[in-house]
Amino acid sequence: MVHPTAHVRADGYMPHVAAVVNPRSGGGYTGRAWRRIASELEKHLGPVRVHFTGSPSSPHYLPAAELTRQALREGAQLVIAVGGDGTINEVVNGFYEGDEQINPDAHLAILNCGTGGDFRRTFGFPQEWEKGIAHIASGNTRRIDIGRLRFIAEDGRETTRYFDNIASFGMSGAVDRAVNRATWQKNFGGSFTFFWCSMMAMLGYRPREVRIKTDTGIDEEMTVGTCAVANGRFFGGGMMIAPKAEPDDGMFDVTVLMDMGMWDFLKDSGSIYKGTHIDNPKVFTDRVRWLEAEPLGDKPVLLDVDGEAPGRLPARFEILPGALTLRV
């Protein structure tokens, strides 16, 4: 907690707690509940400087990232991402200016108020924001790895983005776009929305031919349904795509769902939620420090980055060990 008489420099720098808030997360619930959330935050953490995102993101503009950079430059020692997995991803990106961290000693905290809540599942964080605030206030920390992704954005420009949870490509990228267009499905929660959109996307999706190279010596052409490069364990509203992933071991867990069609998915759909899908002969796994992927056909292979859809292959994924301090 920052003492109220802490010195403020002429440039506005003062050590403090900041909250970067996406009021549209959770279908607008965060904005509607904000007064109660803010009151509880201040009860546990003292004064909090609040920054609201005011516009949607794009591949080259992440509003929560810009607000995080502003907060860190002004002295924030703890930045709380209030929203869903997309908001968390943007806040993580805001810890960086290019390839350098703005304040390597600052802490990240997450307050789940979104639809999916996949990143929190790896750590067992509570789903309810009331319990989440008490969790943040405990002061416990853990150094975690972060992924850095270089890829081609929708407009064809080369782009860099950081990710805390999972970046993937293939059908998952098509699912992201379907989730973003979903309407009535979201009334039934995040898990249902992702499951429904996965089935709908699979109806029209055909696995793509991709060349994959890794630091472990792999250099192969694969028929890829979805390839997940995982720091955390869950994506897609609770699918345990990488059941053995540890976000502080300096490695990605790679899971490739090969040539799997609708029937494969339906007959054993529960396995991906339990993590037992990795025993399927159509699933390839590895542990790597970096992975490069390039499409071999004419059709684009779309990316999914922490639940967002910023672009396509070719791409390079690399791990940054112990890059951030997370409040746990």
C-alpha positions in Angstrom: 0.0 0.0 0.0 1.3 3.5 -0.9 1.4 6.0 2.0 -0.9 9.0 1.3 1.9 11.5 2.0 4.3 9.9 -0.6 6.2 12.5 -2.5 4.8 13.4 -6.0 7.4 14.5 -8.5 6.8 17.4 -10.8 6.3 14.9 -13.7 3.5 13.2 -11.7 5.6 10.1 -10.7 4.4 8.6 -7.5 4.5 4.9 -6.3 0.9 3.7 -6.3 -1.6 1.0 -7.2 -3.3 1.2 -10.6 -6.3 -0.6 -12.0 -6.7 -0.9 -15.8 -10.4 -1.6 -16.3 -12.4 -2.8 -19.3 -15.9 -1.8 -18.4 -17.3 -3.8 -21.4 -15.9 -7.1 -20.1 -18.3 -9.8 -19.0 -20.9 -8.4 -21.3 -20.8 -5.0 -19.6 -21.0 -6.5 -16.1 -17.7 -4.9 -15.1 -19.0 -1.4 -15.8 -22.3 -2.0 -14.1 -20.6 -3.4 -11.0 -17.6 -1.0 -10.9 -18.7 1.1 -7.9 -18.9 -2.0 -5.8 -15.6 -3.4 -7.2 -13.8 0.0 -6.6 -15.0 0.2 -3.0 -13.8 -3.3 -2.3 -10.4 -2.6 -3.9 -9.8 0.5 -1.8 -10.9 -1.3 1.3 -8.2 -3.9 0.8 -5.5 -2.0 -1.1 -6.0 1.7 -0.2 -6.2 4.4 -2.9 -6.2 3.1 -6.4 -5.7 5.1 -9.6 -8.3 3.9 -12.1 -7.8 3.9 -15.9 -10.8 2.9 -18.1 -10.4 1.6 -21.6 -12.6 3.6 -23.9 -12.2 1.9 -27.3 -11.9 -1.6 -28.8 -8.4 -3.0 -29.6 -6.9 -3.6 -33.0 -3.7 -5.5 -33.9 -1.7 -2.3 -33.7 -3.5 -0.5 -30.9 -4.2 -2.1 -27.5 -5.9 0.5 -25.3 -5.3 -1.3 -22.0 -1.6 -1.6 -22.9 -1.3 2.2 -23.5 -3.0 2.8 -20.1 -0.7 0.4 -18.4 2.4 2.1 -19.9 1.0 5.4 -18.7 0.4 4.0 -15.2 3.9 2.5 -15.0 5.6 5.7 -16.1 3.7 7.5 -13.4 5.0 5.1 -10.8 2.5 2.2 -10.5 4.1 -0.6 -8.5 1.1 -2.9 -8.9 -1.1 -2.9 -12.0 -4.4 -4.8 -11.7 -6.0 -6.0 -14.9 -9.8 -5.8 -14.4 -11.6 -7.7 -17.2 -11.2 -10.9 -19.2 -8.4 -12.7 -20.8 -8.1 -10.2 -23.6 -7.7 -7.3 -21.1 -5.1 -9.3 -19.2 -3.2 -9.8 -22.4 -3.3 -6.1 -23.2 -2.1 -5.2 -19.7 0.8 -7.6 -20.0 1.8 -5.9 -23.3 1.7 -2.6 -21.5 4.6 -3.7 -19.2 6.8 -3.5 -22.3 8.0 -0.7 -24.5 9.4 -2.5 -27.6 11.6 -5.3 -26.2 12.2 -3.7 -22.8 10.1 -3.6 -19.7 9.2 -0.2 -18.3 9.6 -1.2 -14.7 10.8 -4.8 -14.1 10.0 -4.5 -10.4 6.3 -3.8 -10.9 3.7 -6.5 -10.1 0.8 -7.7 -12.2 -2.5 -8.7 -10.7 -5.6 -10.0 -12.4 -9.2 -9.5 -11.3 -11.4 -11.8 -13.4 -14.5 -10.1 -14.7 -14.6 -11.6 -18.2 -16.3 -14.3 -20.2 -13.6 -17.0 -20.4 -11.3 -16.7 -17.4 -8.8 -19.2 -18.7 -5.6 -17.7 -17.4 -6.8 -17.7 -13.8 -7.6 -21.4 -14.0 -4.0 -22.5 -14.2 -3.4 -20.8 -10.8 -6.7 -21.7 -9.2 -7.7 -18.1 -8.8 -11.3 -17.6 -7.7 -13.9 -16.8 -10.4 -15.7 -14.3 -8.2 -14.2 -10.8 -8.1 -14.8 -10.4 -4.3 -12.6 -13.4 -3.5 -10.2 -12.3 -6.2 -9.6 -8.9 -4.5 -8.8 -10.6 -1.2 -6.4 -12.9 -3.1 -4.5 -9.9 -4.6 -4.3 -8.2 -1.2 -2.5 -11.2 0.3 0.7 -9.9 -1.3 1.9 -13.3 -2.4 3.9 -13.3 -5.6 5.3 -15.7 -8.2 7.6 -15.0 -11.1 6.1 -16.3 -14.3 7.2 -16.7 -17.9 5.8 -14.6 -20.8 5.6 -15.5 -24.5 6.7 -13.2 -27.3 5.1 -13.6 -30.6 6.2 -12.1 -33.9 3.5 -12.5 -36.7 1.7 -11.0 -39.6 -1.2 -8.7 -38.7 -4.5 -8.6 -40.6 -3.2 -5.7 -42.7 0.0 -7.6 -43.7 2.4 -5.8 -41.4 4.9 -7.6 -39.2 3.9 -7.2 -35.6 5.1 -8.2 -32.1 2.8 -9.1 -29.2 3.4 -10.6 -25.8 1.1 -13.3 -24.3 0.7 -14.6 -20.8 -1.4 -17.7 -21.4 -1.7 -19.4 -24.8 -1.1 -18.5 -28.4 -2.3 -20.9 -31.1 -3.1 -21.2 -34.7 -5.5 -23.1 -37.0 -9.1 -23.7 -36.1 -8.7 -21.8 -32.8 -8.2 -18.6 -34.8 -11.4 -19.3 -36.7 -13.2 -20.0 -33.4 -12.0 -16.6 -32.0 -13.6 -14.8 -34.8 -16.9 -16.8 -34.3 -16.8 -16.0 -30.6 -16.4 -12.3 -31.3 -19.5 -12.5 -33.6 -21.5 -14.5 -31.1 -24.7 -13.0 -29.6 -27.3 -15.1 -27.9 -24.7 -17.8 -27.1 -23.0 -15.6 -24.5 -26.1 -15.6 -22.4 -25.2 -19.2 -21.5 -21.6 -18.4 -20.3 -18.1 -18.6 -21.7 -17.7 -22.4 -21.8 -20.9 -22.9 -23.8 -20.0 -20.0 -26.2 -16.6 -21.4 -27.0 -18.0 -25.0 -27.3 -20.8 -23.9 -29.6 -18.4 -21.7 -31.7 -15.9 -24.6 -31.9 -18.5 -26.9 -33.4 -19.8 -24.3 -35.8 -16.2 -23.4 -37.0 -15.3 -27.1 -37.4 -18.2 -27.6 -39.8 -16.5 -25.5 -42.4 -12.9 -25.8 -41.4 -10.3 -28.0 -43.0 -6.9 -28.7 -41.4 -4.0 -26.7 -42.9 -0.5 -27.8 -44.0 2.0 -26.0 -41.9 5.8 -26.3 -41.5 6.9 -26.3 -37.9 10.4 -25.8 -36.6 11.5 -25.8 -32.9 14.7 -25.6 -30.8 14.2 -29.3 -30.0 15.2 -30.2 -33.6 11.7 -30.6 -35.2 11.5 -29.4 -38.8 8.4 -31.0 -40.2 5.4 -30.5 -42.4 2.2 -31.2 -40.4 -1.5 -31.3 -41.1 -2.7 -29.0 -38.3 -6.2 -28.7 -37.0 -5.0 -26.5 -34.0 -1.5 -26.0 -32.6 -1.4 -24.5 -29.1 1.9 -22.9 -27.8 1.1 -22.9 -24.1 2.4 -21.1 -21.1 -0.8 -21.8 -19.1 -3.0 -24.9 -19.3 -6.5 -23.7 -20.4 -8.0 -21.9 -23.4 -11.4 -21.8 -25.2 -13.5 -21.4 -22.0 -12.0 -24.2 -19.9 -10.4 -26.6 -22.4 -7.3 -28.0 -20.7 -5.3 -28.0 -24.0 -1.9 -28.3 -22.2 -2.5 -30.2 -18.9 1.2 -30.4 -18.0 2.1 -26.7 -18.6 3.7 -24.7 -15.8 3.9 -21.0 -16.3 7.3 -20.7 -14.5 9.4 -23.5 -16.0 11.0 -21.6 -18.9 9.3 -23.8 -21.5 6.2 -23.8 -23.7 4.1 -26.9 -23.8 3.1 -27.5 -27.5 -0.1 -29.4 -28.3 -0.9 -30.1 -31.9 -4.4 -31.5 -32.8 -3.6 -33.1 -36.1 -6.2 -34.1 -38.8 -9.2 -34.2 -36.4 -12.7 -33.8 -37.8 -16.1 -33.1 -36.3 -16.6 -36.8 -35.5 -13.3 -37.0 -33.5 -14.3 -33.9 -31.6 -17.9 -35.0 -30.8 -17.2 -38.6 -29.8 -14.6 -37.6 -27.2 -15.3 -33.9 -26.6 -14.9 -34.3 -22.8 -11.3 -35.4 -23.1 -10.0 -31.9 -24.0 -11.7 -30.5 -20.8 -10.0 -33.2 -18.7 -6.6 -33.0 -20.4 -6.7 -36.7 -21.5 -6.8 -35.8 -25.2 -3.0 -35.8 -25.2 -3.2 -39.7 -25.2 -5.0 -39.6 -28.6 -2.7 -40.8 -31.4 -3.9 -37.8 -33.5 -2.3 -35.4 -30.9 1.3 -34.4 -30.9 3.0 -32.8 -27.9 6.5 -31.3 -27.2 8.2 -28.9 -24.8 10.1 -26.1 -26.5 11.7 -22.7 -25.9 10.8 -21.4 -29.4 8.7 -22.5 -32.3 8.4 -21.2 -35.8 5.4 -21.9 -38.1 4.7 -21.0 -41.7 1.7 -22.0 -43.9 2.3 -24.2 -46.9 -0.9 -23.6 -48.8 -2.6 -20.5 -50.2 -5.3 -20.3 -47.4 -4.4 -18.2 -44.4 -3.7 -19.9 -41.1 -5.2 -17.7 -38.4 -3.8 -16.9 -34.9 -5.5 -16.9 -31.5 -3.6 -15.0 -28.9 -5.0 -15.2 -25.4 -8.5 -15.4 -26.9 -8.0 -12.5 -29.4 -7.6 -12.8 -33.2 -4.8 -10.4 -34.3 -3.4 -12.0 -37.4 -1.9 -15.0 -39.1 1.1 -17.1 -39.9 4.1 -17.0 -40.4 5.0 -16.5 -36.8 7.7 -17.1 -34.2 6.9 -17.9 -30.6 9.6 -17.6 -28.0 9.6 -17.9 -24.2 10.8 -15.2 -21.8 11.6 -17.0 -18.6 10.6 -15.3 -15.3 9.7 -12.1 -17.1 6.9 -10.9 -14.8 5.9 -10.9 -11.1 2.3 -12.0 -10.7 0.3 -11.5 -7.5 -0.9 -15.0 -6.5 
